[in-house]
Amino acid sequence: MSKKPQSPLLTKAEQAQVIFEDLVNRQNIKAIPTTFVADDDREKQFKKQIKKENPFPGPFGIVLVGKRKPAVNQLFEEEKVLQTPAIAAVLSACSSVATEIGGLRGDNVKNAETTCDIAFAGLQAIRLYMADYSGLRFKLSRLQSAIRVDNAWNGSFYKYPSKDGRQVSFHVYYQDQQRKLVAALPTKKASEKYNMFSIGKDRKEITKICKKQNAVDLEELSFENGACGCMIRSRDEWEATEVGKAVCAMPLITTEKFGGGKKKKYGKPGKEGPLSGIKVLDLTHIIAGPACSRVLAEYGADVLMVRRGDFLHQEQAMLELDGWAGKNSIQLDFNDPKQLAKCKELIKKADVITYSYQNGTLDKFGLSEADIRALNPNIIYSNLMCFSDTVWKQRPGWAPCAEDITGLSVRNGSLENPVNLNGVPLDYFPGMVLALGTLQAIAQQLKEGGGYKVTTSLTRGAQYLHECTDVCEEGKVKPTLSKVSTKSNEKVWDKVLVTAKGNSTGGSVGFPGPATVNSCYPTRVANMQFKDGRKDWKQK
């Protein structure tokens, strides 16, 4: 009798063990007991969710289901690039470090354990498709955002052949960047005219334009005009470039200590979790940066997000919703001297700053890293960009660009048919890596004092996914710190979504459940509430 093949979830759980144990050794983390759960019942549970709690009306709801279905299906299939095990490993490492912080602050964490559900870990990369929400005005705002972003310039979905037989992709999720790219190319209409209703016609036009220029020339043209586009490269091609060599030579997380300030004394953690009372000033946008501060909020940090406008009127509401979870928002226009001064006062009071705008964007306001450190020498400054501190550090970049330029989409498909990863892991995953580095810096500050800079990038995260896949293929790491199970009794995973009520978008929001559960710090849904119009931090 032939043996039944092992389920993909169980394989991913075993891969998560390998990556987790390699990671905790790499980062010198004292791991708490960790179990990776591969529950095959999740497949039925998740597939039922595809058509449930769909916030888009009428035919747009069908479009959303069309995004959800393949994304959910892939969670239960083998992966060429091991994004799900890598996410599981990083979030489990975050749980270990958060536990250390709780212990340093006086909690009894002697019996702390982490349980990580592999299917829910995979779900973290497709969060933006799965969320549900009430509030009619926000539903309209997010739908309008989706119509804008799902157009023929969206490099996540559409690649174009160039004159030299290579392929290019464009990544211009803000209208101002798309406007610059459209102006630099001989297009037939204004940037605002490209949307999901004209994709077929627009793709023909863009194909004709791209076939008249070589791929590298289109890449340079994009960056020179303040937009983002790239030639799709293999891993070998990426690693042979100057920027690729520089990124590969960097540690996954770069941590620098500044000064010798006093140890932080936050007192014993409150009900919110091990980070309760720690003030995070969030200077981030879209997905990757907010993903970092969302993880900190899940562990109880008091996160204040600085935005120019309220949540209902963000251009990229389609992509940003998940990044608002767990945060309060203050609206500040830095062109107004009084409002800029308010931001600087907040910087002085913050314990952590997360920053993910293009390098140098806020320098003209006196908010460069050096300026911020002058205001608050003991700050933890957590920074995420696309191309790290390389010759390309001033260039804009987005997650799908990082996949295409580093060879991940080729590894996931082929050079002739590159295939982007499932969901947007190169946003969420580097944000989680930055959260891990930030947690380690908080722990180090509690022990030694001082200020810190923590850095990673989208392309370094992409390279790490290559490395995670490599380490599992090599088979040299033998797990000793973790185990695998096929069942868990954790109630938080009885439902796919957890619901945060009373948000600024006009009601409740259902977010995908967490990937990890910490026995000392149970999941607290109230931590995920988000509010606009704040004047300062306000502990949840």
C-alpha positions in Angstrom: 0.0 0.0 0.0 1.4 3.4 -1.0 2.0 5.9 1.8 -0.3 8.9 1.9 1.8 12.0 0.9 2.5 14.5 3.6 0.3 17.6 3.6 1.8 20.9 2.4 0.9 22.5 5.8 2.9 19.9 7.7 5.8 20.4 5.3 5.6 24.2 5.9 5.5 23.6 9.7 8.7 21.6 9.5 10.3 24.3 7.3 9.2 26.9 9.8 11.1 25.0 12.5 14.3 25.1 10.4 13.9 28.8 9.6 13.0 29.7 13.2 16.0 28.0 14.7 18.3 29.4 12.1 16.9 32.9 12.8 17.1 32.8 16.6 20.7 31.7 16.3 21.4 34.4 13.7 19.9 37.1 15.9 21.0 35.7 19.3 17.5 35.3 20.6 16.7 33.2 23.7 13.7 31.3 22.3 10.8 30.2 24.5 9.2 26.8 23.7 7.5 27.1 20.3 5.1 24.8 18.6 4.2 25.1 14.9 0.7 23.8 14.2 -0.3 22.3 10.9 -4.0 21.8 11.1 -5.4 20.5 7.8 -8.9 21.6 8.9 -7.9 25.1 8.2 -8.3 24.6 4.5 -12.0 24.1 4.7 -12.3 26.9 7.3 -10.5 29.4 5.1 -12.2 28.4 1.8 -15.6 29.0 3.4 -14.4 32.5 4.3 -13.7 33.5 0.7 -17.3 34.5 0.0 -18.1 35.5 3.6 -17.8 39.0 5.0 -17.2 40.7 1.7 -17.4 44.5 2.0 -17.4 45.3 -1.7 -20.8 45.8 -3.3 -22.3 44.1 -6.3 -19.9 43.2 -9.1 -17.0 44.6 -7.2 -17.6 41.9 -4.6 -17.0 39.3 -7.3 -13.7 41.0 -8.2 -12.6 40.8 -4.5 -13.6 37.1 -4.4 -11.5 36.7 -7.5 -8.5 38.0 -5.6 -9.3 36.0 -2.4 -9.8 32.6 -4.0 -6.3 32.0 -5.6 -4.6 33.6 -2.6 -6.3 31.3 -0.1 -5.8 28.3 -2.3 -2.1 28.9 -2.4 -1.9 28.8 1.4 -2.5 25.0 1.2 -0.1 24.3 -1.7 3.7 23.8 -1.8 5.7 27.0 -2.2 8.7 27.5 -4.4 9.7 30.5 -2.3 9.0 29.7 1.4 7.1 32.8 2.4 4.7 31.1 4.8 7.3 29.3 6.9 9.4 32.5 7.0 6.5 34.6 8.2 5.8 31.9 10.9 9.4 31.9 12.0 9.8 35.7 12.3 6.5 36.2 14.1 7.4 33.4 16.5 10.8 35.0 17.1 8.9 38.3 17.9 6.9 36.4 20.5 10.1 35.2 22.2 11.6 38.7 22.3 8.3 40.3 23.5 8.3 37.7 26.3 11.8 38.8 27.3 10.6 42.4 27.4 7.8 41.4 29.7 10.2 39.6 32.0 12.6 42.5 32.1 9.7 44.7 33.2 8.7 42.4 36.0 6.2 40.0 34.7 6.4 36.3 35.5 7.2 34.7 32.1 8.8 31.5 33.4 6.3 29.2 31.7 5.8 31.3 28.5 5.2 29.3 25.3 4.5 30.3 21.7 2.0 28.4 19.5 2.1 29.4 15.8 -0.6 28.2 13.4 1.0 27.8 10.0 -2.2 28.5 8.0 -2.8 31.7 9.9 0.9 32.6 9.3 0.3 32.3 5.6 -2.8 34.4 5.9 -0.7 37.4 7.1 0.6 37.9 3.5 -3.0 38.3 2.1 -4.5 40.4 4.9 -5.5 43.3 2.6 -7.8 40.9 0.6 -9.5 39.3 3.6 -10.5 42.2 5.8 -14.1 43.1 6.4 -15.5 46.4 7.6 -18.7 48.4 8.2 -19.2 52.1 7.6 -20.7 53.1 4.3 -18.4 56.2 3.8 -15.3 54.1 4.3 -16.6 51.3 2.0 -16.9 53.9 -0.8 -13.5 55.4 -0.1 -11.8 52.0 -0.1 -13.6 51.0 -3.3 -12.5 54.1 -5.1 -9.0 53.4 -4.0 -9.2 49.9 -5.4 -10.4 51.2 -8.7 -7.4 53.6 -8.9 -4.7 51.1 -7.9 -5.9 48.2 -10.0 -4.8 49.6 -13.3 -2.5 48.6 -16.2 0.5 50.2 -14.5 0.2 47.8 -11.5 3.4 45.7 -11.7 2.0 43.1 -9.3 -0.3 41.9 -12.0 1.1 43.1 -15.4 4.6 42.7 -16.9 5.6 44.2 -20.3 8.1 43.0 -22.9 10.8 45.4 -23.9 12.8 46.0 -27.1 15.6 43.7 -26.0 13.4 40.8 -25.2 13.4 41.3 -21.4 10.4 42.2 -19.2 9.7 45.2 -17.1 7.2 46.1 -14.4 6.0 49.4 -13.0 5.1 50.2 -9.4 3.4 53.5 -9.0 0.8 53.3 -6.3 0.4 57.0 -5.6 -1.0 59.2 -8.4 1.8 61.7 -8.1 4.4 58.9 -9.0 2.2 57.5 -11.7 1.7 61.0 -13.1 5.5 61.5 -13.3 5.9 58.2 -15.2 3.1 58.8 -17.6 4.5 62.3 -18.3 7.9 60.7 -19.1 6.5 58.3 -21.6 4.6 59.0 -24.8 1.2 58.0 -23.4 -2.1 59.0 -25.0 -4.0 60.2 -21.9 -3.6 61.7 -18.4 -2.5 59.5 -15.4 -5.9 59.8 -13.7 -7.6 58.1 -16.8 -5.9 54.8 -16.1 -8.1 52.5 -13.9 -9.6 49.1 -13.7 -12.3 49.8 -16.3 -9.8 50.4 -19.1 -7.1 47.8 -18.3 -7.4 45.9 -21.6 -7.0 48.9 -23.8 -4.3 50.4 -21.6 -2.2 47.3 -21.6 -2.0 47.3 -25.4 -0.9 51.0 -25.3 1.8 50.3 -22.6 3.0 47.2 -24.5 3.7 49.3 -27.6 5.5 51.9 -25.6 7.8 49.4 -23.8 8.7 47.5 -27.0 10.4 50.7 -28.3 13.0 50.8 -25.4 15.3 48.4 -23.6 14.4 47.2 -20.2 17.3 48.8 -18.3 16.5 52.1 -20.0 12.9 51.9 -18.9 14.1 51.2 -15.4 16.4 54.2 -15.4 13.7 56.4 -16.9 11.3 55.5 -14.2 13.7 56.2 -11.3 15.0 59.4 -12.9 11.4 60.8 -13.0 10.7 59.9 -9.4 8.7 56.8 -10.2 9.5 53.1 -9.7 9.9 50.5 -12.5 12.4 47.8 -13.0 13.8 45.2 -15.3 12.8 41.8 -14.0 16.0 40.0 -13.0 17.1 36.5 -12.0 18.7 36.1 -8.6 22.1 35.7 -10.2 21.6 38.9 -12.2 20.5 40.8 -9.0 23.4 39.5 -7.0 25.8 40.6 -9.7 24.7 44.3 -9.6 26.4 46.9 -7.4 23.2 47.4 -5.4 22.6 43.7 -5.1 26.1 43.0 -3.8 25.7 45.7 -1.2 22.3 44.4 0.0 23.5 40.8 0.2 26.5 41.9 2.3 24.3 43.4 5.0 22.9 41.6 8.0 19.2 40.9 8.0 18.7 43.6 10.7 21.3 46.3 11.2 21.3 47.7 14.8 23.4 50.6 15.9 23.7 51.9 19.4 24.0 55.7 20.1 25.2 57.2 23.3 25.0 55.8 26.8 21.7 57.1 28.1 20.0 55.7 31.2 18.1 52.4 31.1 14.4 52.9 30.4 12.1 52.3 33.3 8.5 51.7 32.1 7.3 49.8 35.1 5.4 46.6 35.1 3.3 45.9 32.0 -0.4 46.6 32.0 -3.3 44.6 30.6 -2.4 45.6 27.0 0.7 43.4 26.9 4.5 43.5 27.4 4.9 46.8 25.5 2.1 48.6 27.3 3.2 52.2 28.1 5.8 52.3 25.4 5.1 55.2 23.1 5.6 54.6 19.3 5.4 57.5 16.9 4.5 56.1 13.5 5.9 58.0 10.5 5.0 55.3 7.9 2.6 54.7 5.1 1.0 52.0 2.8 1.9 48.5 4.2 5.5 47.6 5.2 6.2 50.3 7.7 2.7 50.1 9.3 3.1 46.3 9.5 6.0 46.9 11.9 4.1 49.2 14.2 1.0 47.0 14.0 3.0 44.1 15.5 4.2 46.4 18.3 0.5 47.5 18.9 -0.5 43.8 19.1 1.9 43.5 22.0 0.4 46.6 23.7 2.5 49.5 22.5 0.8 52.9 22.4 1.1 53.8 18.7 0.4 57.3 17.4 0.4 57.5 13.6 1.1 60.9 12.0 -0.9 61.5 8.8 -1.9 64.6 6.9 -5.6 63.6 6.6 -8.0 61.3 8.3 -8.5 57.6 7.6 -11.6 58.1 5.5 -9.8 60.2 2.9 -6.5 58.4 2.3 -5.6 57.9 -1.3 -4.5 54.4 -0.7 -7.2 53.2 1.6 -7.3 49.9 -0.3 -3.7 49.1 0.7 -3.5 50.9 4.1 -6.5 49.7 6.1 -4.6 46.8 7.8 -1.8 49.2 8.8 -4.1 51.3 10.8 -4.9 48.5 13.2 -4.0 49.2 16.8 -3.2 52.9 16.3 -4.4 56.3 17.1 -3.9 59.0 14.4 -3.0 62.6 14.7 -3.4 64.8 11.6 -0.4 67.2 11.0 0.6 69.2 8.0 4.3 69.9 8.3 4.0 72.9 6.0 2.2 74.6 8.9 4.9 75.7 11.5 2.7 75.2 14.5 1.8 71.6 13.4 5.4 70.8 12.6 6.4 72.1 16.1 3.7 69.7 17.5 5.4 66.8 15.7 8.7 67.8 17.2 7.2 67.9 20.7 5.8 64.4 20.1 9.3 63.2 19.0 10.7 64.4 22.3 8.2 62.2 24.2 8.4 59.1 22.0 10.3 55.9 22.9 10.3 54.5 19.4 9.9 56.1 15.9 9.1 53.9 12.9 9.9 55.5 9.6 9.2 54.2 6.0 9.0 57.1 3.7 11.5 57.4 0.8 14.9 58.3 2.2 15.2 62.0 2.8 11.5 62.8 2.4 11.1 64.7 5.7 14.6 66.2 5.9 13.4 69.6 4.6 11.1 69.8 7.6 14.0 69.3 10.0 12.9 65.7 10.6 16.0 63.8 9.3 17.3 61.0 11.4 20.0 63.3 12.8 17.4 66.0 13.6 15.2 63.5 15.3 18.1 62.1 17.4 19.0 65.7 18.4 15.5 66.1 19.7 15.5 62.8 21.5 19.0 61.2 21.9 17.7 58.0 23.4 15.1 57.3 20.7 14.8 53.9 19.0 14.7 54.9 15.3 13.4 52.0 13.2 13.8 52.6 9.5 12.6 50.6 6.5 13.3 51.5 2.9 13.4 49.6 -0.4 17.1 49.5 -1.4 18.9 49.8 2.0 21.8 52.1 2.5 23.2 51.6 -1.0 23.9 53.7 -4.1 20.1 53.4 -4.7 19.1 54.5 -1.2 17.4 57.7 -2.6 15.2 55.7 -5.0 11.5 55.0 -4.4 10.5 51.3 -4.2 7.6 49.1 -3.5 7.2 45.4 -2.5 6.4 43.9 -5.9 9.4 45.8 -7.4 11.6 44.2 -4.7 10.3 40.8 -5.8 10.9 41.5 -9.5 14.3 43.0 -9.1 15.8 40.4 -6.7 14.8 37.3 -8.6 12.0 36.2 -6.3 9.3 36.4 -9.0 11.7 34.5 -11.4 12.4 31.8 -8.7 8.6 31.5 -8.2 8.0 31.2 -11.9 10.7 31.6 -14.6 12.6 34.3 -16.4 10.1 34.0 -19.3 7.1 33.8 -17.0 7.8 35.6 -13.7 5.2 35.0 -11.0 4.9 37.3 -8.0 4.5 35.8 -4.6 1.1 35.2 -2.9 -0.4 38.4 -1.6 2.1 41.1 -0.8 4.6 39.3 1.4 7.4 41.7 0.6 5.5 44.4 2.4 4.3 42.5 5.4 7.4 40.3 5.9 10.1 43.1 6.0 7.7 45.0 8.3 7.7 42.0 10.6 11.5 41.7 10.4 11.7 45.4 11.4 9.4 44.7 14.3 11.7 41.9 15.4 14.7 44.2 15.3 12.7 46.9 17.2 11.7 44.5 19.9 15.3 43.4 20.3 16.3 47.1 20.6 13.7 47.7 23.3 15.0 44.7 25.2 18.6 45.9 24.8 17.6 49.4 25.9 16.0 48.0 29.1 19.3 46.3 29.9 21.9 48.8 28.8 20.2 52.2 28.0 21.2 54.3 25.1 19.5 55.1 21.8 19.3 52.8 18.8 18.9 52.7 15.1 17.3 49.6 13.6 17.3 49.1 9.8 16.1 46.6 7.2 14.7 46.9 3.7 12.3 45.4 1.2 15.2 44.1 -0.9 17.0 42.7 2.2 13.8 41.0 3.1 13.6 39.6 -0.4 17.1 38.3 -0.1 16.2 36.7 3.2 13.4 34.8 1.6 16.0 33.4 -0.8 18.1 32.5 2.2 15.2 30.9 4.1 14.4 28.8 1.0 18.1 27.9 0.7 18.5 26.8 4.3 15.5 24.4 4.0 16.7 23.0 0.7 20.2 22.4 2.2 18.8 20.4 5.1 21.7 21.2 7.5 19.6 22.7 10.4 18.2 20.0 12.7 15.5 21.5 15.0 15.9 21.1 18.7 14.1 24.2 20.1 10.6 23.7 18.6 8.1 21.1 17.7 5.2 20.4 15.3 1.6 19.6 16.1 -1.4 19.0 14.0 -4.0 20.5 16.4 -4.4 23.4 18.7 -7.1 24.3 21.2 -6.6 28.1 20.9 -10.0 29.7 20.6 -8.8 32.8 18.7 -8.4 30.5 15.6 -12.0 29.3 15.7 -12.8 32.2 13.4 -10.7 33.5 10.4 -11.3 37.2 11.4 -11.1 38.9 14.7 -13.3 42.0 15.0 -12.2 45.4 16.4 -15.2 47.7 17.1 -15.6 51.4 17.4 -13.1 52.6 14.8 -12.8 55.9 13.0 -13.9 54.3 9.7 -17.4 54.2 11.1 -17.8 50.8 12.8 -16.3 47.4 13.2 -13.4 46.0 11.2 -12.6 42.3 10.9 -8.8 41.5 10.6 -7.3 38.1 9.9 -6.5 36.4 13.2 -2.9 36.4 14.5 -0.3 33.8 13.5 1.0 33.4 17.0 -0.5 33.0 20.5 1.7 33.6 23.6 0.6 31.7 26.7 1.6 34.6 29.0 0.1 37.3 26.8 -3.3 36.2 25.3 -4.5 37.9 22.1 -6.3 41.2 23.0 -8.7 42.3 20.2 -9.1 45.7 21.9 -5.5 46.4 21.0 -6.5 46.5 17.3 -9.0 49.4 17.6 -7.9 52.6 15.7 -9.0 56.2 16.1 -8.5 59.5 14.2 -8.2 63.1 15.5 -5.9 62.5 18.5 -3.9 65.3 20.1 -1.4 63.0 21.8 -0.8 59.4 22.9 -3.7 57.8 24.7 -3.2 54.4 26.2 -5.7 51.9 24.8 
